[in-house]
Amino acid sequence: MIRYIPAAIFSASLFFSSSCVQAQNDRFAYAITDINKGGSGWNALRKLDLQTGQYSQVLLNGTDNALAVYDAASKKQLSFQPDARYGQLLQTPFSTGVAAAAYDKKNNRLYFTPMFVDQLRYIDLKTMKVYYVTTEGFSGQGNMHNDEGKVITRMVIAPDGNGYAISNDGNTFIRFTTGKKLKIEQLGSLVDDPSNNGVSIHNRCTSFGGDMIADDAGNLYILSARNQVFKVNTETKMASHLGAVKNLPANFTINGAVVDADGALLVSSAVDDNSYYVVNPADWSSLRYSSNSEVYRSSDLANGNFLATPKQQVRPELQNVQVSRVFPQDKFAKLISVYPNPVTNNNIVISFNNVPNGEYTIELTDVLGRNVMQRRVTVMGDDQTQTLRLESSNAKGTYLLRVVDRDLQAVFNQKVLVQ
């Protein structure tokens, strides 16, 4: 879109510092819109040129009953019998409307799930054929559920090549692979960062709906329909509230979000068809993103750009060191496990499975690097456990658990979330 934005927005004080900026490749976004201008059916796919603001014609009419669809595993065309209750409704690609889509740049696919159909689907953007994953449900919540909290409204492809999806209420967190062998994994529920000050990821009034992007370090960012921003760590599943997007109109709800070519965010609304907005991720301020063309309401946006994060400089003395020596903590990554994680009763259990016999030291530090606990353990069997009991004063927070061998080499580390 042609931007009528003051020149000051391009200053380093408003956007990222030079150490944070990286080139973004995609200068477009796929947009889920209605077939008709001003509609709210979320049944059409268009492509939006982020430089000119022009939308393409409809690339896919997602409610076309005559459109052939295929099985994702066998690649054979699917045939259906009308549903006894819903007729043909569940069989068309966008059927009950789509609010969660993610662009897989590597495979040139657009993954999506209809709002009330428990199935992962994708469009091969080269052939425009649509494929359904028929071997298993996507969320496990079933079709046409009447609980809006269960609806999947946030989806993105992260730098690790996996797709991630999150329900409105944050209780369903899904990871799926995007290669030849597609696998869907249920990760459980998101947990609130203790520092969220009452703004919960599970709260209907603040945190339902919206869209999700990823940064180049693999973290996820939810921008809710009520314009709240959360950062999600995919390892701990912790959702940290970062604040609210500022300067949006009172009736504007964020429903789609992508990273643009300049490293800022472009957000769309499903209810406001006056404009999209550019959001500065440095302080979550926003400015109107104007266009000479008409704006379509959009329930979701998707492209392949990631939010840039500052890059740490490698110390000169380590630049020529072998990776195995710089990161020895991976040595027993498959032999030691920590559970439960998150911790709910202040007891952390460390399991040693086929670890070489000998003396080890378990170290627990907080996010500031301060030593919380240290425990020496002698491993003498193939399957041995050690329990750490945290005092109540240490409760709630994120910790780093390390296991060090007798040569003072870290052989394992794991982030641990205590609720």
C-alpha positions as CSV (number, residue, x, y, z in Angstrom):
1,M,0.0,0.0,0.0
2,I,1.1,3.6,-0.6
3,R,2.0,4.9,2.8
4,Y,1.0,8.4,3.9
5,I,3.3,8.3,6.9
6,P,5.5,11.0,8.3
7,A,9.1,10.7,7.4
8,A,10.0,10.5,11.1
9,I,8.7,7.0,11.2
10,F,11.8,5.8,9.4
11,S,14.2,7.2,11.9
12,A,16.3,4.9,14.1
13,S,14.5,6.2,17.2
14,L,11.2,4.8,16.0
15,F,12.1,1.6,14.3
16,F,14.7,-1.0,15.2
17,S,18.3,0.1,15.7
18,S,20.7,-0.9,12.9
19,S,21.8,-4.0,14.9
20,C,18.3,-5.4,14.9
21,V,17.3,-4.8,11.2
22,Q,17.6,-7.6,8.7
23,A,16.3,-7.8,5.1
24,Q,12.8,-9.2,4.7
25,N,12.3,-11.1,1.5
26,D,8.5,-11.2,1.1
27,R,7.0,-8.0,-0.2
28,F,3.5,-9.5,-0.2
29,A,1.0,-11.1,2.0
30,Y,-1.8,-13.7,1.5
31,A,-5.0,-12.3,2.8
32,I,-8.2,-14.2,3.8
33,T,-11.2,-12.0,2.8
34,D,-14.8,-12.3,1.7
35,I,-15.6,-12.8,-1.9
36,N,-17.4,-9.5,-1.9
37,K,-16.1,-6.1,-0.7
38,G,-17.4,-5.4,2.8
39,G,-18.4,-9.0,3.5
40,S,-17.3,-11.1,6.5
41,G,-17.4,-14.6,5.1
42,W,-13.7,-15.3,5.2
43,N,-14.1,-17.5,2.2
44,A,-11.6,-16.1,-0.4
45,L,-7.9,-16.0,-0.8
46,R,-6.2,-13.0,-2.3
47,K,-2.6,-11.8,-2.6
48,L,-1.7,-8.3,-1.4
49,D,1.2,-6.4,-2.8
50,L,2.7,-4.6,0.2
51,Q,4.5,-2.1,-2.0
52,T,1.6,-0.9,-4.1
53,G,-1.4,-1.8,-1.9
54,Q,-3.1,-3.7,-4.7
55,Y,-5.0,-6.9,-4.1
56,S,-5.1,-9.7,-6.7
57,Q,-8.3,-11.1,-8.0
58,V,-9.6,-14.1,-6.0
59,L,-7.0,-16.8,-6.1
60,L,-9.3,-19.4,-4.5
61,N,-13.0,-19.4,-3.8
62,G,-13.0,-21.5,-0.7
63,T,-16.7,-22.2,-0.8
64,D,-16.8,-23.5,-4.3
65,N,-18.7,-26.9,-4.1
66,A,-17.3,-27.9,-7.5
67,L,-13.6,-27.5,-6.4
68,A,-11.7,-30.8,-6.3
69,V,-9.8,-31.6,-3.1
70,Y,-7.2,-34.2,-2.4
71,D,-5.9,-36.4,0.4
72,A,-2.6,-35.0,1.8
73,A,-1.1,-38.5,2.3
74,S,-2.3,-40.4,-0.8
75,K,-2.7,-37.3,-3.1
76,K,-5.9,-39.0,-4.4
77,Q,-9.0,-36.9,-5.0
78,L,-11.5,-37.1,-2.1
79,S,-15.2,-37.8,-2.5
80,F,-17.8,-37.0,0.2
81,Q,-21.2,-38.0,1.3
82,P,-23.2,-35.0,2.5
83,D,-23.2,-34.6,6.2
84,A,-26.5,-35.5,7.8
85,R,-26.7,-32.2,9.7
86,Y,-24.5,-29.8,7.7
87,G,-24.9,-31.0,4.2
88,Q,-21.9,-29.8,2.0
89,L,-20.8,-27.1,4.4
90,L,-17.8,-29.0,5.9
91,Q,-16.5,-30.3,2.6
92,T,-15.5,-27.1,0.9
93,P,-12.0,-25.8,1.6
94,F,-12.9,-22.7,3.6
95,S,-16.3,-24.0,4.6
96,T,-17.0,-22.4,8.0
97,G,-14.6,-19.5,7.4
98,V,-10.8,-19.3,8.0
99,A,-9.1,-17.2,10.6
100,A,-5.8,-19.1,10.9
101,A,-3.4,-19.5,7.9
102,A,0.4,-19.7,7.6
103,Y,2.7,-19.4,4.6
104,D,5.2,-22.2,4.1
105,K,7.8,-20.5,1.9
106,K,10.0,-23.6,1.5
107,N,7.3,-25.8,0.1
108,N,5.2,-22.9,-1.4
109,R,2.1,-23.9,0.6
110,L,-0.5,-22.1,2.5
111,Y,-1.6,-24.1,5.6
112,F,-5.0,-23.3,7.1
113,T,-7.8,-24.7,9.2
114,P,-11.5,-23.8,9.0
115,M,-12.8,-22.3,12.3
116,F,-15.3,-25.0,13.1
117,V,-13.8,-28.0,11.3
118,D,-11.1,-29.9,13.2
119,Q,-8.8,-30.5,10.2
120,L,-5.5,-29.2,8.9
121,R,-5.5,-28.3,5.2
122,Y,-3.2,-26.7,2.8
123,I,-3.1,-25.1,-0.7
124,D,-0.2,-26.0,-3.0
125,L,0.3,-22.5,-4.4
126,K,2.0,-23.8,-7.5
127,T,-0.9,-25.9,-8.7
128,M,-3.6,-24.3,-6.5
129,K,-4.8,-27.8,-5.5
130,V,-6.2,-28.1,-2.0
131,Y,-5.2,-31.0,0.3
132,Y,-6.8,-32.3,3.5
133,V,-5.0,-34.1,6.3
134,T,-7.5,-36.9,6.9
135,T,-5.5,-39.3,9.1
136,E,-6.1,-37.3,12.3
137,G,-7.9,-34.3,13.7
138,F,-6.0,-31.1,14.1
139,S,-6.9,-29.9,17.6
140,G,-8.8,-32.9,18.9
141,Q,-11.8,-30.7,19.7
142,G,-14.1,-32.1,17.0
143,N,-16.1,-30.4,14.3
144,M,-18.7,-27.6,14.8
145,H,-18.0,-27.2,18.5
146,N,-20.0,-24.3,20.1
147,D,-17.2,-23.2,22.4
148,E,-15.4,-20.2,20.8
149,G,-12.4,-20.7,23.1
150,K,-11.6,-23.9,21.2
151,V,-11.4,-22.3,17.8
152,I,-8.0,-22.1,16.2
153,T,-7.4,-18.5,15.2
154,R,-3.6,-18.1,15.3
155,M,-1.1,-20.0,13.0
156,V,2.5,-19.4,11.7
157,I,5.4,-21.2,10.2
158,A,8.5,-20.7,12.4
159,P,12.2,-20.6,11.4
160,D,12.5,-24.3,12.4
161,G,10.2,-25.2,9.5
162,N,7.4,-26.3,11.8
163,G,4.0,-24.8,11.9
164,Y,2.5,-23.7,15.2
165,A,-1.2,-23.0,16.0
166,I,-3.0,-21.8,19.1
167,S,-6.7,-21.7,20.0
168,N,-8.5,-18.7,21.2
169,D,-8.3,-19.6,24.9
170,G,-4.6,-20.6,24.7
171,N,-5.4,-24.1,26.0
172,T,-4.6,-25.9,22.7
173,F,-1.0,-25.4,21.4
174,I,-0.2,-27.4,18.3
175,R,3.0,-28.1,16.4
176,F,3.0,-29.7,12.9
177,T,5.6,-30.6,10.4
178,T,5.6,-29.3,6.9
179,G,7.7,-31.8,5.0
180,K,6.8,-34.9,3.1
181,K,5.7,-36.8,6.2
182,L,3.2,-34.5,8.0
183,K,3.0,-35.0,11.8
184,I,0.7,-33.1,14.2
185,E,1.7,-32.8,17.9
186,Q,-0.4,-31.5,20.8
187,L,1.9,-29.5,23.1
188,G,-0.7,-28.8,25.8
189,S,-1.7,-25.4,27.2
190,L,0.1,-22.1,27.3
191,V,1.0,-20.8,30.7
192,D,1.0,-17.2,31.9
193,D,4.2,-15.5,32.8
194,P,4.0,-14.5,36.5
195,S,4.9,-11.0,35.5
196,N,1.7,-10.6,33.3
197,N,0.0,-8.5,36.1
198,G,-3.4,-10.1,35.6
199,V,-3.5,-9.9,31.7
200,S,-3.9,-13.6,31.1
201,I,-3.4,-15.4,27.7
202,H,-6.6,-17.3,28.6
203,N,-8.8,-14.2,29.1
204,R,-11.6,-13.9,26.6
205,C,-11.9,-10.1,27.1
206,T,-8.2,-9.4,26.3
207,S,-6.6,-12.3,24.6
208,F,-8.9,-14.2,22.2
209,G,-8.5,-14.0,18.4
210,G,-6.0,-12.1,16.4
211,D,-3.0,-13.6,14.6
212,M,0.5,-14.8,15.2
213,I,4.0,-14.1,13.8
214,A,7.4,-15.6,14.6
215,D,10.8,-14.0,15.2
216,D,14.1,-15.2,13.8
217,A,15.0,-16.8,17.1
218,G,11.9,-19.0,17.0
219,N,9.7,-17.2,19.5
220,L,6.0,-16.6,18.7
221,Y,4.1,-13.3,19.1
222,I,0.3,-13.3,19.5
223,L,-1.5,-10.1,18.6
224,S,-5.0,-10.6,20.0
225,A,-8.2,-9.2,18.6
226,R,-8.2,-6.8,21.5
227,N,-4.8,-5.6,20.4
228,Q,-2.8,-7.1,23.2
229,V,0.7,-8.5,22.5
230,F,2.1,-11.7,24.0
231,K,5.5,-13.4,23.4
232,V,5.4,-17.2,23.5
233,N,8.4,-19.4,24.2
234,T,7.8,-22.6,22.3
235,E,10.0,-24.6,24.8
236,T,8.4,-23.5,28.1
237,K,5.0,-22.6,26.6
238,M,5.1,-19.4,28.6
239,A,3.2,-16.4,27.3
240,S,4.6,-13.1,28.4
241,H,2.4,-10.0,28.1
242,L,4.3,-7.2,26.3
243,G,1.7,-4.6,26.3
244,A,-1.0,-3.2,23.9
245,V,-0.8,-1.9,20.4
246,K,-1.2,1.9,20.7
247,N,-3.0,4.5,18.6
248,L,-5.5,2.1,16.9
249,P,-9.1,3.3,16.4
250,A,-11.6,2.2,19.1
251,N,-13.4,-0.2,16.7
252,F,-10.3,-1.7,15.2
253,T,-9.6,-5.4,16.1
254,I,-6.4,-7.0,15.0
255,N,-7.2,-10.1,13.0
256,G,-4.3,-10.5,10.7
257,A,-0.6,-9.7,11.1
258,V,2.6,-10.1,9.0
259,V,6.1,-8.7,9.1
260,D,6.6,-6.3,6.2
261,A,9.7,-5.7,4.1
262,D,10.9,-3.0,6.5
263,G,10.7,-5.2,9.6
264,A,7.6,-3.6,10.9
265,L,4.2,-5.3,11.3
266,L,1.2,-4.8,9.1
267,V,-2.1,-5.6,10.8
268,S,-5.6,-6.0,9.3
269,S,-9.0,-6.0,10.8
270,A,-12.1,-8.1,10.2
271,V,-14.5,-5.3,11.2
272,D,-12.8,-2.1,10.1
273,D,-12.5,-1.6,6.3
274,N,-11.1,1.9,6.4
275,S,-7.4,1.0,6.7
276,Y,-4.7,-1.4,7.8
277,Y,-2.1,-0.2,10.3
278,V,1.7,-0.3,10.6
279,V,2.9,-1.4,14.0
280,N,6.4,-0.6,15.3
281,P,7.6,-3.6,17.4
282,A,10.0,-1.5,19.3
283,D,7.2,0.2,21.3
284,W,4.0,-1.3,19.8
285,S,2.9,2.1,18.5
286,S,1.0,2.2,15.2
287,L,0.2,4.5,12.3
288,R,-2.4,4.4,9.6
289,Y,-1.3,2.5,6.5
290,S,-3.2,4.3,3.7
291,S,-3.9,3.1,0.2
292,N,-5.2,4.5,-3.1
293,S,-7.2,1.3,-3.5
294,E,-10.1,-0.1,-1.4
295,V,-9.2,-2.1,1.6
296,Y,-10.7,-5.5,2.2
297,R,-11.5,-6.6,5.7
298,S,-9.3,-9.5,6.4
299,S,-9.5,-12.3,9.0
300,D,-5.9,-13.4,8.5
301,L,-2.6,-12.4,6.8
302,A,0.4,-14.6,6.1
303,N,3.8,-14.3,4.5
304,G,7.3,-15.8,5.1
305,N,9.0,-12.9,7.0
306,F,10.2,-13.1,10.5
307,L,10.6,-10.4,13.1
308,A,14.3,-9.5,13.5
309,T,16.0,-9.8,16.9
310,P,19.4,-8.5,18.0
311,K,22.3,-10.8,17.1
312,Q,24.8,-11.6,19.8
313,Q,28.5,-11.1,18.8
314,V,30.7,-14.2,19.1
315,R,33.7,-13.5,21.3
316,P,36.9,-13.5,19.1
317,E,38.6,-16.2,21.1
318,L,35.7,-18.6,20.4
319,Q,35.3,-18.0,16.7
320,N,37.6,-20.9,15.7
321,V,36.5,-23.3,18.4
322,Q,34.7,-26.4,17.4
323,V,31.0,-26.3,18.0
324,S,31.1,-29.5,20.1
325,R,33.4,-27.7,22.6
326,V,31.4,-24.5,22.7
327,F,28.1,-26.3,23.3
328,P,29.0,-29.4,25.4
329,Q,25.7,-29.3,27.2
330,D,24.1,-31.3,24.3
331,K,26.3,-34.4,25.2
332,F,23.6,-36.1,27.3
333,A,20.6,-34.3,25.8
334,K,18.8,-37.6,25.1
335,L,19.9,-39.4,28.3
336,I,18.7,-36.9,30.9
337,S,15.1,-35.6,31.2
338,V,13.4,-33.2,33.6
339,Y,9.7,-33.5,34.7
340,P,7.2,-32.2,35.2
341,N,7.8,-29.1,33.2
342,P,6.1,-26.8,34.0
343,V,6.5,-27.6,37.7
344,T,3.4,-27.2,39.8
345,N,4.3,-28.6,43.2
346,N,7.8,-27.2,43.7
347,N,9.4,-30.7,43.0
348,I,11.7,-31.0,40.0
349,V,12.6,-34.6,39.1
350,I,15.7,-35.3,37.0
351,S,15.9,-38.7,35.4
352,F,19.2,-40.2,34.4
353,N,18.7,-42.9,31.7
354,N,21.9,-44.9,30.7
355,V,24.1,-42.0,31.8
356,P,27.7,-43.2,32.5
357,N,28.2,-44.0,36.2
358,G,29.9,-41.3,38.2
359,E,29.5,-38.1,40.1
360,Y,27.5,-35.2,38.7
361,T,26.4,-31.8,40.0
362,I,23.0,-30.4,39.4
363,E,22.9,-26.6,39.3
364,L,19.7,-24.5,39.3
365,T,20.0,-20.8,38.5
366,D,17.4,-18.1,38.0
367,V,17.0,-15.8,35.0
368,L,19.6,-13.4,36.4
369,G,22.2,-16.2,36.7
370,R,22.0,-16.4,40.5
371,N,22.6,-19.8,42.0
372,V,19.4,-21.1,43.6
373,M,20.4,-24.7,44.4
374,Q,23.3,-27.1,43.9
375,R,23.1,-30.8,44.5
376,R,25.7,-33.5,44.0
377,V,24.4,-36.9,42.8
378,T,26.2,-40.2,42.2
379,V,24.8,-42.1,39.3
380,M,25.1,-45.9,39.8
381,G,22.4,-47.4,37.6
382,D,20.8,-47.3,34.2
383,D,17.6,-45.6,35.4
384,Q,18.0,-43.3,38.4
385,T,16.1,-40.2,39.5
386,Q,16.9,-37.2,41.7
387,T,14.3,-34.9,43.1
388,L,15.0,-31.2,43.9
389,R,12.6,-29.5,46.3
390,L,12.2,-25.8,45.9
391,E,11.5,-23.6,48.8
392,S,8.3,-21.5,48.6
393,S,10.5,-18.4,48.3
394,N,11.8,-19.7,45.0
395,A,8.4,-20.4,43.5
396,K,7.1,-19.1,40.2
397,G,9.6,-18.2,37.5
398,T,11.9,-19.5,34.9
399,Y,15.1,-21.3,35.8
400,L,18.0,-23.0,34.1
401,L,18.9,-26.5,35.2
402,R,22.4,-27.7,34.4
403,V,24.1,-31.0,34.9
404,V,27.9,-30.8,35.2
405,D,30.3,-33.8,35.2
406,R,33.3,-34.3,37.4
407,D,35.5,-32.5,34.8
408,L,33.3,-29.4,35.3
409,Q,31.8,-29.8,31.8
410,A,28.1,-29.1,31.3
411,V,26.5,-32.2,29.8
412,F,22.9,-31.1,29.9
413,N,20.8,-28.0,30.4
414,Q,17.1,-27.3,30.4
415,K,14.8,-24.4,31.0
416,V,12.4,-25.1,33.8
417,L,9.2,-23.2,34.4
418,V,7.8,-23.2,38.0
419,Q,4.2,-22.2,38.3
